[in-house]
Amino acid sequence: MDALKLEDCVNRTCPWSGDPVSADSLTLYNGKVVGFCNTGCRDKFDRARTAFDAVIAGKD
């Protein structure tokens, strides 16, 4: 998989903190690159997304 790039990010501020996104804190969501201010916020999003996906799939 190619590395995610800051220039492909759909947002410029972290959805959790409101701080600017960082190049080392990107993730792919629904085919789009989404950025966060740090890896902690990114990982928090990934955990939340996994939990919601499980509920939607009926695997909670």
KOLSE-878164 format. One line per field, with one value per atom (N, C-alpha, C): residue number from 1; atom name; x, z, y. Coordinates in nm, 3 decimals, always signed. Atoms other than C-alpha are relative to their C-alpha. Layout:
// residues N
pos	c(NUM:...)
site	c(CA:...)
east	c(X:...)
up	c(Z:...)
north	c(Y:...)
// end
This chain:
// residues 60
pos	c(1:1:1:2:2:2:3:3:3:4:4:4:5:5:5:6:6:6:7:7:7:8:8:8:9:9:9:10:10:10:11:11:11:12:12:12:13:13:13:14:14:14:15:15:15:16:16:16:17:17:17:18:18:18:19:19:19:20:20:20:21:21:21:22:22:22:23:23:23:24:24:24:25:25:25:26:26:26:27:27:27:28:28:28:29:29:29:30:30:30:31:31:31:32:32:32:33:33:33:34:34:34:35:35:35:36:36:36:37:37:37:38:38:38:39:39:39:40:40:40:41:41:41:42:42:42:43:43:43:44:44:44:45:45:45:46:46:46:47:47:47:48:48:48:49:49:49:50:50:50:51:51:51:52:52:52:53:53:53:54:54:54:55:55:55:56:56:56:57:57:57:58:58:58:59:59:59:60:60:60)
site	c(N:CA:C:N:CA:C:N:CA:C:N:CA:C:N:CA:C:N:CA:C:N:CA:C:N:CA:C:N:CA:C:N:CA:C:N:CA:C:N:CA:C:N:CA:C:N:CA:C:N:CA:C:N:CA:C:N:CA:C:N:CA:C:N:CA:C:N:CA:C:N:CA:C:N:CA:C:N:CA:C:N:CA:C:N:CA:C:N:CA:C:N:CA:C:N:CA:C:N:CA:C:N:CA:C:N:CA:C:N:CA:C:N:CA:C:N:CA:C:N:CA:C:N:CA:C:N:CA:C:N:CA:C:N:CA:C:N:CA:C:N:CA:C:N:CA:C:N:CA:C:N:CA:C:N:CA:C:N:CA:C:N:CA:C:N:CA:C:N:CA:C:N:CA:C:N:CA:C:N:CA:C:N:CA:C:N:CA:C:N:CA:C:N:CA:C:N:CA:C:N:CA:C:N:CA:C:N:CA:C)
east	c(+0.083:+0.000:+0.088:-0.074:+0.124:-0.020:+0.011:+0.194:-0.106:+0.099:-0.084:+0.072:-0.067:+0.001:-0.086:+0.069:-0.089:-0.075:+0.066:-0.175:-0.129:+0.123:-0.447:-0.108:+0.090:-0.610:-0.121:+0.123:-0.974:-0.025:+0.017:-0.942:+0.134:-0.123:-0.688:+0.013:-0.004:-0.782:-0.053:+0.037:-0.820:-0.145:+0.139:-1.185:-0.017:+0.008:-1.110:+0.044:-0.059:-0.893:-0.017:+0.004:-0.929:+0.138:-0.137:-0.550:+0.032:-0.038:-0.376:+0.039:-0.034:-0.334:+0.150:-0.142:+0.006:+0.019:-0.026:+0.158:+0.015:-0.017:+0.228:-0.128:+0.124:-0.134:-0.118:+0.103:-0.334:-0.057:+0.063:-0.578:-0.090:+0.090:-0.793:-0.139:+0.138:-1.169:-0.092:+0.091:-1.425:+0.070:-0.075:-1.157:+0.062:-0.054:-1.052:+0.106:-0.103:-0.744:-0.052:+0.045:-0.844:+0.118:-0.114:-0.594:-0.037:+0.014:-0.549:+0.125:-0.113:-0.317:+0.113:-0.104:-0.133:-0.050:+0.036:-0.130:-0.102:+0.099:-0.334:-0.142:+0.132:-0.628:-0.037:+0.024:-0.592:-0.042:+0.029:-0.592:-0.136:+0.131:-0.894:-0.110:+0.095:-1.080:-0.010:+0.000:-0.977:-0.074:+0.071:-1.103:-0.151:+0.142:-1.434:-0.063:+0.051:-1.478:-0.021:+0.010:-1.415:-0.121:+0.114:-1.672:-0.132:+0.122:-1.937:-0.022:+0.012:-1.865:-0.052:+0.044:-1.915:-0.149:+0.141:-2.250:-0.086:+0.075:-2.368:-0.009:-0.004:-2.265:-0.072:+0.069:-2.453:+0.093:-0.098:-2.137:+0.040:-0.035:-2.148:-0.012)
up	c(+0.000:+0.000:+0.000:+0.003:-0.083:+0.130:-0.121:+0.204:-0.020:+0.005:+0.284:-0.001:+0.017:+0.192:+0.054:-0.059:+0.372:-0.106:+0.105:+0.043:-0.051:+0.039:-0.017:+0.109:-0.115:+0.321:-0.027:+0.024:+0.310:+0.106:-0.106:+0.631:+0.037:-0.042:+0.765:+0.150:-0.146:+1.132:+0.054:-0.065:+1.364:+0.046:-0.044:+1.419:+0.151:-0.145:+1.785:+0.071:-0.075:+1.891:-0.065:+0.072:+1.622:-0.037:+0.033:+1.591:-0.144:+0.137:+1.252:-0.009:+0.019:+1.110:-0.021:+0.011:+1.108:-0.101:+0.106:+0.826:+0.054:-0.055:+1.062:+0.066:-0.070:+1.180:-0.096:+0.103:+0.869:+0.002:+0.014:+0.812:-0.123:+0.115:+0.527:+0.051:-0.043:+0.580:-0.120:+0.115:+0.311:-0.127:+0.118:+0.047:+0.001:-0.012:+0.171:+0.108:-0.101:+0.360:+0.101:-0.108:+0.696:+0.094:-0.084:+0.917:+0.143:-0.143:+1.290:+0.046:-0.048:+1.500:+0.053:-0.051:+1.648:-0.014:+0.016:+1.640:+0.103:-0.102:+1.962:-0.048:+0.053:+1.801:-0.115:+0.112:+1.488:+0.052:-0.055:+1.694:+0.071:-0.065:+1.896:-0.106:+0.110:+1.567:-0.054:+0.052:+1.440:+0.094:-0.098:+1.763:-0.005:+0.005:+1.745:-0.128:+0.129:+1.378:+0.004:-0.011:+1.448:+0.084:-0.088:+1.729:-0.075:+0.074:+1.509:-0.113:+0.108:+1.218:+0.053:-0.060:+1.450:+0.035:-0.035:+1.573:-0.126:+0.126:+1.219:-0.060:+0.054:+1.116:+0.090:-0.093:+1.415:+0.079:-0.071:+1.581:+0.132:-0.128:+1.902:+0.113)
north	c(-0.118:+0.000:+0.125:-0.125:+0.349:+0.076:-0.082:+0.585:+0.108:-0.106:+0.828:+0.135:-0.129:+1.187:+0.113:-0.114:+1.507:+0.080:-0.079:+1.677:-0.065:+0.069:+1.414:+0.004:-0.004:+1.479:+0.088:-0.075:+1.595:+0.107:-0.100:+1.801:+0.061:-0.068:+2.048:+0.011:-0.002:+2.037:-0.133:+0.126:+1.739:+0.007:+0.000:+1.645:-0.014:+0.013:+1.565:+0.127:-0.112:+1.861:+0.137:-0.127:+2.127:+0.052:-0.038:+2.145:-0.040:+0.038:+2.125:-0.148:+0.140:+1.775:-0.017:+0.033:+1.606:-0.113:+0.098:+1.401:-0.142:+0.134:+1.109:-0.053:+0.037:+1.092:-0.009:+0.014:+1.004:-0.140:+0.131:+0.722:+0.004:+0.012:+0.599:-0.035:+0.023:+0.618:+0.018:-0.002:+0.532:+0.051:-0.036:+0.576:+0.139:-0.137:+0.922:+0.003:-0.020:+1.032:+0.103:-0.086:+1.181:+0.022:-0.033:+1.361:+0.035:-0.030:+1.405:+0.072:-0.080:+1.621:-0.087:+0.090:+1.323:-0.144:+0.141:+0.945:-0.046:+0.035:+0.928:+0.028:-0.033:+1.107:-0.092:+0.092:+0.893:-0.137:+0.132:+0.574:-0.001:-0.012:+0.693:-0.009:+0.008:+0.743:-0.142:+0.137:+0.400:-0.096:+0.085:+0.235:+0.027:-0.036:+0.425:-0.054:+0.049:+0.338:-0.150:+0.146:-0.031:-0.039:+0.031:-0.029:+0.026:-0.031:+0.140:-0.101:+0.098:-0.095:-0.134:+0.126:-0.394:+0.007:-0.015:-0.261:-0.004:-0.003:-0.191:-0.140:+0.136:-0.542:-0.101:+0.089:-0.688:-0.089:+0.081:-0.814:+0.062:-0.065:-0.611:-0.092)
// end
